[in-house]
Amino acid sequence: MYDAIIVGARVAGSSTAMLLARRGYKVLCVDRASFPSDTVSTHMISVGGAAQLRRWGLLDQVAETGCPAVTNINLDLDFPRYGKFVLSGFPEPVDDGFAAIYAPKRTVLDHLLVEAASAAGAEIREEFTVDEVLIDDAGTVTGIRGHDSSGTAVVEKARIVIGADGFRSLVADAVDAPKYHYAGPKAFGYYTYWDGVPIDSLEFYTRPDMTIIAFPTHDEQAAVFVERPERQFSSFKKDVERSYRQTVAQAAPGLSERIDEGTLAHPFKGVGKRPNFFRKPGGPGWALVGDAGAHKDPITAQGITDAFRDAELLANAIDGSLSGGAAMQTELDLYEQRRNIALKPLYDFIIDHATMEPFDDVFQDVLASLRTNPAGLSHFFGVIQNTVAWSDFFSPAYLTSLFEHDTQRLAS
């Protein structure tokens, strides 16, 4: 009997396994993949997420793999009322002066986290397929039935089974976890890696119907992502490389020139038909974490950081019951509340902007006001990088102060 069985050993699952094992719990974490292995991902670990890895004692290991730290953001905009301009800056430091973004390849990051979970005492079973989530007559999840790579059938039991198995979660389906805040697919995306493309910042280009994100990653390569509205998915994928290059050329001509001088280093990877939703993340004998519990368009690259946050929230909730004596459902309900408070404002922003319609006039005014306000710009980037609360920036009082600063500048 395990204290916890975790289905899925990528960023959400391995982080949860590590945190529970560090507290002395008997943890089994299973995944049908072996590690290292790749998966479609935005790669980005925001400043807030990187700070969390640092608190866990793992950020130095990420850096030692050759993943460069990014300490500047360039947001490239073009509005009819303001013309083209670039906002260049970075969030204020957190945690005793720390401020950096990392964008590791998933072949590296996932393996590192699996190893950290194992080092903490969690049992990791790779190439293990879960066939069934076991539920007793009272409706309580009690374990899993599955098989290893040889086909040998295995039954394992636990006090709680955690689905960390993505937005198509087997665990969520088995318990019929309710969805809410649902919104259909908004956009699709493709990315690849390039050799010989100089880049040292996070570059973000946003235009109507297209978004480009580029940043340095392992192997001295540039990772370049293209997002377009879901309605264009079918036509885009008829000739992915041609469509990709055309989009970069339209939205980011300077980056396009760098790409033309570089070398394609990896096949294109992409995905569409990605719904947006929250799921109830806990019930009798089960819990959900990562994309299994809440999924959203990756246009702001929040997924890995959100997985780290929710892994810690869930580990705290489980510990509060198994060691603290609180009712498990009470702790899981608190986990849901805390997750939703942290996620919902940015989730709504993503739903509004993932269609890549032109920004409304007020938001254009906000961004334009930051052109000569470095402190305000750092605060805005802090929101996107998970170091500043949404309400701290988008409050009426703070937005008024931005506009007053801009008015005073123009008057002088």
N, C-alpha and C positions, 0 to 999 in steps of 0.2 A: 504494500500500500504506500503510495506516494502522497506527500502533502499537496503537490500540484503536478499535473501533466500539462505541458504546453504543446499545442499543435502548431508548428511553424517555428523555424529557428533563424529567421532573418532579423532585421533590426528590432522589431517589436518583441518577438519571441525570445531571442537570445538575451536582450537587455532585461526582460522580465525574469527570465531564468537566473541570470547572474545576480540580480538584486535579491531575489528570494533565497538563492543558495547562500549568498553572503550573510543572510540572517539565520542560517542554520537549517533551513527547510530542505526536505528531501524532494528533489525536483527531477522530473524526466521531461526532456525537450526533444521532440521528434520532428523530422522533416523528410519529405520524399526526395529532396535534393541531397547531393554531397557537396562538401565545401573544400576549397573555394569554388564558387560557381557564380554565374552572372544572372541578373534579372533586370527588367526594364525599370529605370529609376531616373529621378531628377538629379541624383547625386548630392545635392546641396545640403550641407549641415550649417544652419544659420548661426549667427553669433550666440544666440541663446542656446541652441543645441550643442555647439562646440564647448560652451561654458559648462554645460551639463556633463559632457564627456570628460572634461577637465576635472570636475568634482568627483567623478567616478574613478579617476586615476588612469584614464585610457587615452587622453588626447596626445600625450607624448608618443604613445605607440603608433597612433595614426600619422603623426608628423614623421616618425622614423621610417615609415614605409615610402617616403618620398613624395607625399602629398603636400603641395605648397599651400601656405597660408595666404589668404586673400584679405587685404586690408583697405580696399577702395571699391566703391560702387559707382558706376557711370550709368545713369538713367537717361536715355536719349529719347527726346519727345519732339513732336511737331504738331502745333495747334494752329488753326487758322487765325485766331486772334493774337497769337504771340509769336508765331513763326517757330523755327527750329531752335532748340536749346538743349543743353546737357546739364543735368544735375549731378555733380561729382562730390562725393563725401563718404562718410561712414558713421555708424552709431558710436555714441560715447562708450568708453570702456565699462565693463562690469567686473565683479569679482576681483577686486584689487588690481585693476588696470588691464584686464583681459579684453581683447576685442579682435576677433579674426573669424573668417569663414573658411571652412574646408569643404572640398568636393571630391571625396575619394571614389574611386571605382568600386562597384559593389563586390567584385571578386575579392577585393582587399578588405573592405569594411566588414562585410558579413562574416568572413572567416575570422577576422580579429575578434568580433563580438562573440562568435561561437567558442573560440578559444578562451575568452575571458569568462564565459559562463561555465565552461568545463573546469577552468582553474579555480573557480569559486566553489566547485563541488557538485554542480548540476551534471546529471547523466545526459549525454547527447547521443541520440540514435539517428544517424544519417541513412538515407535511402530506405526510409521506413514510411509506408503508406497507411494512413488511417482509413479503414473501410467503414467503420460505424462508431458513432458516439453512443455509449451505453446509458440508457435512461431507465430507472426503476418504475414500478407501478405508481409511485407517488409523484412522478414527474421530475425527480431529481437526477441530475447527471452523476454517474458513478465511475465512469472510466471510458476506455476506448478499446476497440477491437481493430487489429490491423495485421500487416505482414511485412517482413523484412525483404531484402533483395533476393533472398533464396526462395521466397514464397512461404516461409514458415509463419503460421498463424500465431498471433500473440494477443492476449488479453491483459490489460493493465488497469488497475483501479487507483483512484485518487480522491482526496477530499474536495478538490476543485479541478475542473478541466478548463483550460484557457485556450480560446481560439485566437491565434496570431497568424492566421492563414489567409490574409488578404481579403479584398472586398467581395470575393466569391466564396467566402468562408463556409467550409463544411460544418464547423461547429455552430455557426449562426443559423445555418439552414436546419440543422438537426433539432435545435431548440425553438425554431421559428421566432428568432429574435425580432421584435417589432422595429420597423424603420420609421423615421420621422424627419422633418425638414428636407424632404426629398426634392431633388431637382434633376431633370434628365441630363444626358450628356451635353456639354457646352462646346467642347473643343477636342481636337486630336493633336498629337505631337509626334515628331520624329527627331532623332539626334544621332550624332556620330562623333568620332574623335578625329583630329587632324594633326599631322606632324608638320613642323615648320611654319606654324601660325603663331606669331608672337602675341602673348596675352598675359597680363598680370593683374587684371581687375575683373570683378563681376560686371559684365556689360549687359545691359537690359535695354532693348529697343522695342518700343510699343507704337504701333500704327493701326489704323482701322483694319480689321480682319487679319492682323498678323502680329505675332510677338516673337522676338528672338532673344535668347539668353545664351551667353557665352562666358566661359571661365576656364582657368587652368586646372588640370587634374594630373593624375599620375603619368609617368613616362614622358614628362615635358610636352604633353599634348594639350590641345585646346578642345574642350567639349562644347559643341554648338547645337543648341536646341531650337527647333522651329515649332510654333503652335499656330494653328489656324482653326476657324470655326468648324464645328462638326459637320455642317452641311456641305463642306468642301472635301470631306474625307475620301469619298469614292473617286473623285476626279484626281486628287493629289496622288493617291497610291498607284495609279496607272503607270506613272513614271516617277518614282520617289526621288531619285537624284536630281532629275531635271526640275521637278516642282520645288524641291528643297533649295537648290541653287537660285532659282528665280525669286523665291521668297526672300532669301537673304540679300540678294542684289537690290530688291525693291525697298526693303526696310532698313538695311544696314550696308550701304554701298562700300564704305571703307572696310568693314569686316569681310565683305564679299571679295574685295581685292586681295586681302590677306589669305583668304581661303584658296583663291585661284593660284596663288604662289606657293601654297602648301601641298601636302599629299594626303589623300584619304587613307586613314589608318585602320578603319574598322567598318564592317557592314552597317548600314543604317538600321536602327532599331526604332520601333514606334508602336503606338497603340491608339485606338479610338474607342468609342462606345463606352465611356467611363461615366457611370452615374454618380451623383452627389447625394450623400445621405448621412444621417446619424442612425445608429442602431442602439437600442437599449443594451448596455454592455455587461449586464450581470443578472443572474437569476439562480434558482436552486442548483447548486453544484457546478455552475459554469460562469465564465466571464469572457469578454472580448477585449482585444487591445490592438492598437495600430489600425490599419485599413479595415480590418474586420469589424471594428467598432464604429468608425467614422471614415468616410471617404469623400474626397473632393478633387476638383480639377487641380493639376499640378502647376498652374501658371505662376504661382509665387514660390514654388519649390519648398513647401512646408512639411512634406510627408515624413521625412526622417526625424526632424526635430519634434514633430507631434508624437511620433512613436516613442521617442525617448521620454518625453513628458508623461505620456500616458502609462508607460511601463513603470515609472516611478510612482505615479498616483495609484496604479493598481497594486503594486507590491506593498505600498503603505496600507491600502485597504485590506488586503489579505492578512498582513501581519497584525492589523488592528483587531481582526477576528480570531485568528489562530493563536496568537500570543496575548492579545490585549483583552480578550474575553467578550468583545462586542459581537452582536449578532452579525453573521456574514452578510445578510441582505441589507442591513443598515449600512454597513461599510461599503458595499457595492453601490448602493444608492448615492452615498456621498461621493464616491469615485465618479459616478455619472455627472453629478452636479458640478464638481470641480472641473472635470473635462469640458463640460459644456460652457462654463463661464470663460474658460481660457480660449476655447475654439470658436464659439459662435460668432463673435464680431468679425473676425477675419474670414470665416466661412461665408458670411453674407457678402463681404466685399468681393471674394473670389467668385461667387455665383453671379454677382452683378457685372463683373468685368471679364469673366472667362469667355464671353461671347465676342469680345474684342470690338464691341461697338465704340464709337467715339466717346471719350469721357464727357460727362455733363459739364456745363459751364462753371459750376461752383468748384468742382474738383480740378478743372483746368486752372481756375483762379488760385486755388490752394497751392498747386504745384508751381505755378508761375511766381507766386509770392516767395518761394524758397530759393529763387535764383540768387538773391543777395542776402540770404539769411542763413549762414552756416549752422548756427545753433538749431534753428528750426528744421533744417534739412537733416541734421544728425538725429533729431527727435523723430522725424518721419521715417528715416531708415531704421531706427530702432524698433518701430512698430512692425515693419516687414521682417526684421531680423530677430523678433521675439525677445527684445530686451526692454521695450516700452509698452505699457498697457495701451490698448486701443483707446480707451476712454481718456487717457492722459493727453493724447494728441487730438482726437476728433471731438473734444468737448467744445461747446459753443465759446467758452471763455478763451480757450487756447487758439482756436481758429480766428477769433476776433483779434487777438494779439498779433497773429501773423499778418492779417490785413492792415492793421494799424502800423506795423513796422514797415510794410511795403508803401503805404500812403506817406509816411514820414520821409522815407527814402526818396520818393518821387518829388515831394515838396521841396526837399533840400537840393 
